């Protein structure tokens, strides 16, 4: 398990060592609420970075807007370059809720524009929390809203291992089942392409290519390839593929929902004289 390791040229000074000590003791006692006071520029982020290193717990840093979240994300990334620091904010560049203007008897439908880069960062945050404890998530209020069932996100992902026996078509079906799209021309996060026994996957939370090479029905190699240069970045013995979207559902749950809808239709349609 990776441990939080703070890297900085600075050491706690002034009132910071005492503040760090008290905050750590409060966490160890199980206190739910503590307040760190300090003016702008007094080193509160650095103080909290020292607390994170001391307690070694996954951490959620909650900011009240995207601008402050981005600033904190950059600072924590510098403090913890060897750990996972993730950015989780609303992925809407523009959002217009549906509305009705009674004066004009006009209905305005909902309109929204999703930023794919931020969506990728949100998926990266979820995947990091699922796979390792040394994770800091810097988030806006977007993190309080539901993202589907986290158990489904974990359970519907799957692991690939070198030497594992798997048929190519079965692997492609598993990718499609967890919301990946096949596109042999334009690889983007959440897509894959196929050339013979080579399957290139770009996870929804990643930019580089995960290349799975099959020899017959056996996984021969798993490599990370730089998407721009085509150079080898890393070679894996195993790799866990998380779903390409947050909202995934097991087939059993999907069928249960369909059966429930059909049962309600059979009851309601006669009441509405539609059957």
N, C-alpha and C positions, 0 to 999 in steps of 0.2 A: 504494500500500500504506500502510495506517495504521501509525503508529509509536507505541510505548508512550510516554506522556507523563505523568510523575508530577506530581500537583498537591497541594501541601501548603504550609501556612504555616510549616512547620518546615524547618530545614536540618540536615544531619548534624553532630553535635557529639561531643566527647570522643573515644572510640576508634572511633566509627562510620566516619569517613572512611577510616581505615587498613584497617578490616575490609572495607569496600566495595571498596577498591582490590585487596586480596589475593584476595577472592572472584572478582572480575572477571578478574584475571590467571590464576587457577586454571582458570576456565572456558575462557579463550582458549587455554590450554595443553592443554586436553582432559582435565583431571583429573576422574575420575568421582566421587570422594568428597571432600567438604570439610565441616568442622563449624564452625558459628557458635555460640560460647558466650555465655551471658548469663543473668542472673537474670530473673525475671518483671518486666515493666515496663521493661526496659532498652532497648526499641526494636528488637528483632530483626526484627519484621515491617516496620518502616520501613526498616531496613537492607536487607532483601531486596527491597523495592520499588525502592530505588535501584539494586540490582544488576540487576533486571529491565529498568529503563529503560536502563542502560548497555549491556547485551548484546543487547537487542532480540530476544529469543527467546520463542516460545510456552513457557508455564511450567505445570508441574503442581505444585500445593501439596498435599502428602499429610498428612492429619491422622488421628489414630487413633480419633476418634469424631465423631459428627454435631454435638455441641455445639461442640467446638473448630473443626470445619470451618465452622460457621455464623458463629462469631466472626471467623475469618480472612477469610471471604467478605465480611463487612460492612466489614472494615478495607481490604481490597484494592479493594473497590468505591469507597470514598471516595478512595483514592489514585489510581485510574485511572478516573475517571468517563467519559472519552471512548473507552475501550477495552472489550473484552469480558471481563468477569469472570463465570465460570460456577460453578455449584454442582452437584456430582455425588456423590450419596450413595445408599445403598440406598433403593429406593422402597417397601419393606415397612413398613407400620405395625405389622403383626403377622405372625409366621411360626411355624407349628407343623410341624416335620418329621414325616413318617410314622414310626410306631413300633409295636412289638409288645410286649405284656406277657405273658410266658409263664405267670406265676402265674394269670392270669385267662383265658388263651387269647384275648386281646383285641387286635384290630388297630385302631390309631388312624390314620386317613388324614390326609394332609397338608392343612393349612389355612393360608390367607394372606390378608392384606388389603393391596391396593396403593394407595398415595397418588397420585392422578392429578396433583396439583400437582408432586410431586417427579419423577414420570415425565416431565412436560413440561420441567422443568429439565434432566434428563438428556439429553433430545433436543436441547434448546437448546445444551448443551455440545458435543454431537457435531456439530451443524450449524455452530457457530462455528469449531470446529477444521477443518472441511472447507472453510470459505469465507474465513477470514482468519487471518493470523499473529499479530496483536496480541490473543492470547487467553490468559487465565489461568484454569485450571480448579482450583478448590479441591475436593478429593475426600477421601472416607473410603476404607477398604479395599475398598469396593464397586468401585472402578475397576480392580482387578486381575482381575476376572472377565470372561469373554467376553461380547460383545454381538452376536454374529453377524459377518458378513463386512463390514468397513468399505468394501471396494471395491464391494459390492452397494449399500450405503447411498448411496454417491456416484453410482454408475453408473445406478441405477434412478430417481434424482431426474431432474427435467427442467426446462428453462428456458422461460419464456414471454417473448416480446418483442412490444412494440407494433408492429403492422404485419405480424406473422407470420400466415400462413394456417393455420388449424386448424379442423376440424369440431367442433362442440359435443360430439357423442356420443363422438368420439375422445378429447377432453380428459377427459370424465367417466370413460371406461374407464381412462385413464392414472392418474387419481386413485384409482380403486378398486384398480388393480393394485399401488399402493404403500400399501395398507392404509387409505386414507381411506374413511369411511362417509358415505353420503348421509343427511341428516336436515334436512328443510325447516322443522322447528319449533324444535329445540333445537340451536343451534350451540355446539359445544365443541371444544377442541383435537383435531385428527384427524378433523374432520367438514367437510362442505360442503353447500351448498344451491343450488338452481337456480331462477331465475325468468326464464323466457324466455331472452334472450341474456346474462343476468347470472349469473355463478357466484361465489358467496361461499365462500372457503376459509379455514378457521382451521387453520394448520399445527399439527402435533403439538407444536411447540416454541414456540408463540406464543399470545397472548391476543386480539390484534386480528384484524380481518377483512382478508384480501387479496381485493379485488373485481376480478374479471376481466370486462370488458365486451366482448362480441362484436358486430360488425356483419356479419351474414351469417357467412362463414367466416374473418373477419379479426379479430384482437385489436385492439380500438380503444383501450382504456384499461386500465391496471393501477394500482389505488390501494389504499393502506392506510387502513382506516376504523376509527375508535375503536369498539370493540364496545359500549360503554356509551352514549356520547353520539351516535354516528352521524356525528361530524364527520370531515372529511378530515384525515389525519395526514401523509401523504406520497404523492406520485405517482411512479411508476416508469416507466422506459423498458423495463426487463426485470426479471424476478423468477425466482429459482431455487426450485423446490418440492422440498424433501427429503421422503423417506418419512415417514409418520405414526407408524411404529413402527421400533424398531431391527432387528427380525428380519424382513428381507425377502429374497426369493430370486428369482432369474431363472427364467423359465419353462423354459429348457433344463436348469437344475440340478434343478428340480422333477421334470421328466419323467425325468431320469436316475435320481433317487432312486426314483421309482415303478417304473421298469423293473427296478431292482436288487431291490426288495422282491418283485416278482412272480416274478423268477427264483429267489429264495431260497425263496419259498412253494412253487413247483413242485418244488423239491428236498426240502424238509422235510416237507410234508404227507403224502406217501406213507410216510415214515419213522415218522410219528406215527399212521399208520392213520386219517388224517382225510380221505383222498381216495379 
